[in-house]
Each structure stands twice: as C-alpha cells, then as structure tokens.
Amino acid sequence: MTPKNNIVIGIILALLVVASYNVEVSPVEFVEGLPNLMIVIEEMVAVEPKYIPTALWAMFETIQMAFIGTVIGIAIALPLSLLSARNLNSKFVYAPIRALLAAIRTFPSILWALLFVIMVGSGTFAGVLAITMYTIGFIAKLQYEVIETIDSDPMDAVSSIGVSKVQLISYVVIPESASHLLSQMLYMFDYNIRQTSILGLVGAGGIGFYIINYIKFFEYGKAAIFMLVVLITVLVIDWASVKIRDKYIIKSQHGMEVTTK
C-alpha cells in the first residue's frame, strides 16, 4: 500500500463514520434488536401449508405480470436506446431522448405503481404498467451504453459502402449488441419477478399484495409461505438464466461450445 492509497482509504473511512453519524447508524441498536428478529423467525417457521395453493396462484400471476411488463418494456426501450446512442445520432436527437429516459429512471417502480394505481385503480394492470416503465428506463440506458462501445471498424467499413442507417443498425449494431441485450433481458425479468413482490405495498397486485398484508397484520407464518414460493421461483429462474447464458451468450462471445450440467 502506497501512502497515497492509505490517504484515500483514510478519507473513505472518515466519510463513512461521518455519514453513519448523520443518518444515525447504531450497531448497538442492531444488536439489541436481534431478539425481536428471532421472535419473527420463530413465527415464520410455523408455516401454514393450506395457503400453498393460493401462494402458487399468486406467484403465477406475478410471473405473468413480470413477463408482460418486461417484454413490452424491452420492445419500447430498444428503439429508444438506438436513438440515444451518441455514435448513431447527433446531440439534437440523443440529448432529449436521454433526458426522457433519465426522467423515467428518476422514479422507482413502486412510485410508478402508486401513480398507475391512482390512474387505473389497484390490481395487476397497475403493476404491469409500473414494471413496463421501469424496464424502459433501465434497459434503454444499459443498451445505449453497449451500443456506444461497439467497435467502430465494422461500422465504418459498412458505412463506407453507402448503406443506410437502418441497414447499419440491422447488420452491425443489433448483431454486435445482441448477446448483451439477451443478458439484460434475463436480468430484467429476474429483477421484475422480485420487484413485483414490493409493488403489493401500494396495491399493484401480484404475490406482494399477500406478503405485505400478512406482514402488516403480523401474520408471519402465512407470509412465510408466500415468501418461500418467491424464493423457489427466483432460484429456478436464476438456474434457467445460467443455462441460457452458457448456451447463447458465453458461446457467442468466446466462439466455443459451453457444456452445462
């Protein structure tokens, strides 16, 4: 460690202490609260199996919400990402589109859900709309950043033969960024499944509606069943994502077959 690195680490630690003091971070209170956590865990262990069918149906509803919101969001985000890329457009095009996307990302999905609950009423439709909006802002940003990192040589080579911008996008930009887009789609779907569990807080449907209400009334045993179903679903989706990444993404990036077990 050089003296310069020690100074940087010291500054970071000092800022950490000051920030912790300002937001009243208290390790003592955390330790004192551990017994309360154990009480909650004991109640959650006492699950009620009769709620499993309801939990499975609510999870199926949640998966449908996440699927619809993710697909529609990506369909809208992809053209917006193309318009936001600096290597494809002038600043008069990409600047306002980026400003729009920044505005969309400013609000977390739960605030979008609250807005849409006010607009269309509580239920799954408000949740789908919230997921769609969050997906648009998130995917569009990730994708235009990927597009801007595409090697300029193939783009220049194709542009030199007089192709249109549509052809350039079709034959160079999209193929070069396809593996990244697939990875982003998988991550976004996984994220939206988990995020839908929170949207129930404002009445946006899905399995989160049950979890939030049971926790609100201190029925932790019932909430545990629904949380367990969410956990199992996320693990299955994560396993499937790994298989898909191994087969299509890693293989395309390294030019070799990946054997998965």
CORQUI-V396177 format. One record per backbone hydrogen bond with DSSP energy under -1.0 kcal/mol. CO is the residue of the C=O (numbers start at 1). NH is the residue of the N-H. E is the energy in kcal/mol with one decimal. If there is no record, write none. Layout:
# CORQUI-V396177
{{CO/NH/E} {CO/NH/E}}
This chain:
# CORQUI-V396177
{{2/6/-2.2} {3/7/-2.1} {4/8/-2.2} {5/9/-2.6} {6/10/-2.4} {7/11/-2.5} {8/12/-2.4} {9/13/-2.5} {10/14/-2.3} {11/15/-2.6} {12/16/-2.2} {13/17/-2.2} {14/18/-2.3} {15/19/-2.9} {16/20/-2.3} {17/21/-2.0} {18/22/-2.3} {19/23/-2.0} {20/25/-3.2} {21/24/-1.0} {26/30/-1.7} {27/31/-2.3} {28/32/-2.5} {29/33/-1.5} {31/34/-1.1} {33/37/-1.5} {34/38/-2.1} {35/39/-1.7} {36/40/-1.8} {37/41/-2.5} {38/42/-2.4} {39/43/-1.9} {40/44/-2.2} {41/45/-1.9} {45/47/-2.2} {48/51/-1.9} {49/52/-2.2} {51/55/-2.4} {52/56/-2.7} {53/57/-2.2} {54/58/-2.4} {55/59/-2.2} {56/60/-2.2} {57/61/-2.3} {58/62/-2.1} {59/63/-2.6} {60/64/-2.0} {61/65/-2.2} {62/66/-2.7} {63/67/-2.6} {64/68/-2.6} {65/69/-2.5} {66/70/-2.4} {67/71/-2.5} {68/72/-2.4} {69/73/-2.0} {70/74/-2.5} {71/75/-2.2} {72/76/-1.8} {73/77/-2.6} {74/78/-2.4} {76/80/-1.2} {77/81/-2.6} {78/82/-1.8} {79/83/-1.9} {80/84/-1.2} {85/88/-1.2} {85/89/-1.2} {90/93/-1.7} {90/94/-2.4} {91/95/-1.6} {93/97/-1.2} {94/98/-2.6} {95/99/-2.0} {96/100/-2.1} {97/101/-2.4} {98/102/-2.5} {99/103/-2.0} {100/104/-2.0} {101/105/-2.3} {102/106/-1.1} {108/112/-1.8} {109/113/-2.7} {110/114/-1.9} {111/115/-2.3} {112/116/-2.6} {113/117/-2.3} {114/118/-1.8} {115/119/-1.6} {116/120/-3.3} {117/121/-1.6} {123/127/-1.2} {124/128/-2.6} {125/129/-2.3} {126/130/-2.1} {127/131/-2.5} {128/132/-2.4} {129/133/-2.2} {130/134/-2.3} {131/135/-2.4} {132/136/-2.2} {133/137/-1.9} {134/138/-2.2} {135/139/-2.7} {136/140/-2.0} {137/141/-1.2} {138/142/-2.0} {139/143/-2.9} {140/144/-2.3} {141/145/-1.7} {142/146/-1.6} {143/147/-2.6} {144/148/-1.7} {146/149/-1.2} {147/150/-1.3} {152/156/-3.0} {153/157/-2.6} {154/158/-2.3} {155/159/-2.3} {156/160/-1.9} {159/162/-1.6} {164/168/-2.3} {165/169/-2.6} {166/170/-2.4} {167/171/-2.7} {168/172/-1.7} {168/173/-1.8} {169/174/-2.7} {172/176/-2.2} {173/177/-1.7} {177/181/-2.2} {178/182/-2.5} {179/183/-1.9} {180/184/-2.5} {181/185/-2.5} {182/186/-2.2} {183/187/-2.2} {184/188/-2.7} {185/189/-2.4} {186/190/-2.1} {187/191/-2.8} {188/192/-2.8} {189/193/-1.9} {190/194/-1.6} {191/195/-2.9} {192/196/-2.0} {195/198/-1.6} {195/199/-1.3} {198/201/-2.2} {199/202/-1.5} {199/204/-1.8} {200/203/-1.4} {203/123/-2.5} {206/209/-1.3} {207/211/-2.0} {208/212/-2.8} {209/213/-1.6} {210/214/-2.5} {211/215/-2.3} {212/216/-2.3} {213/217/-1.4} {214/219/-3.2} {215/218/-1.8} {218/220/-1.1} {219/223/-2.0} {220/224/-2.1} {222/226/-1.2} {223/227/-2.5} {224/228/-2.5} {225/229/-1.8} {226/230/-2.0} {227/231/-2.3} {228/232/-2.5} {229/233/-2.3} {230/234/-2.6} {231/235/-2.3} {232/236/-2.2} {233/237/-2.5} {234/238/-2.6} {235/239/-2.2} {236/240/-2.5} {237/241/-2.4} {238/242/-2.0} {239/243/-1.8} {240/244/-2.3} {241/245/-2.8} {242/246/-2.6} {243/247/-1.9} {244/248/-2.7} {245/249/-1.1} {245/250/-2.7} {249/253/-2.1} {250/254/-2.1} {251/255/-1.5}}
